[in-house]
Amino acid sequence: MGARMKKDRIARMCMTVCLVLGMFFIPINEMKVQAAEVIATVQGTVMSGTTSELLKLSTKEGNMEIKLDSGTDTSACKLLLPGQTINVSVSRGSDEYLHAVKITTGAQVSNVSVDSSTTTTITGTLSDKTKGDLLYVNTAQGEMQIKLDTTTNMSGCFVLVLGKSYSISCARGSDAYMHAVSISDSAQAASASGTTSSSITPAPVSYVNDATTPITGTVAESTKENLLYLSTKDGEMQIVIDNNTDSRSGMVLTPGNKLTVSVYRGTDAYMHAAYISASKNGTSNATVDMTSMPTVSGTVGSKSNENVLYLNTAQGEMELKLDMVRSVTGCKVLVSGKKLTVSCARGSDAYMHAIDINGA
């Protein structure tokens, strides 16, 4: 019995030695896990904290951390936003991490045509307002909205994540939005050109007034005197208001007012307003007494529209009709909170009418 147990121990020892020796003779390349070998496909939502190297994914089974590397196929999902639902096929790497082999999403393909014959390059960071295929980019000149297409060339970067700086070459689309033609990491772009983004001086803006596109929408809350935020059926647009803008038929830009804006592209990559118009009541039959024109000061109320200026003064709110305005100085448009000095006259309809408006 003792001899048999001794023989069994010797046999087991021999097998162990053979296995260890066999591992030394296995070629190294056969011991590596092939990163491209898909072991599962998972669905989940992108979590905050995701970077261009590590995807944090919330799934019904729990939270996952998946490495992103040069071998990951992101052609069907170029943007990773917190809360976005994606599908990820994964493999097990030799570093014991899961690696993303391919990332996909259910985004629809756009039919918009883009005039890539004239492009402009901007540098900025991706804002957390970004959603779907609409990039919000914070630049030195302000916030821009740029559409991301399935045809966007992203060979200069891996995937897009919030808070990171990018260099974006963009061109105008048939939907009046700027579209990303190509995107690269801004650090790589600066290195390739031998410059840094802080040393670049923006070029003067030139305009193309012979090709305008009419856009209809309502004024959004963020609108300022020099930048109109217009809510349209295709999303919110940013439109520059400058010295060339004709706003005589659409001067009041308070939230909710409906406008039609003829826009064109400037060389600064922004859309610019050529002409603004809003619905207005017909010509008044009232007569005004201009022999007595008191001057009042106050700020533009949010209820103001193209027919009536609601002016908040120290004495209370005034209603001033805008049907007989003869001059506007010191401002191009009227936005909520804008300080004004207004010369007004009483009309035969018992209303006060604004005659001369001066921006404070």
Summary of the structure (lengths in Angstrom):
residues: 360
radius of gyration: 31.4
end to end distance: 109.9
largest distance: 130.9
contacts: 1060
relative contact order: 0.09
helix: 11%
strand: 46%
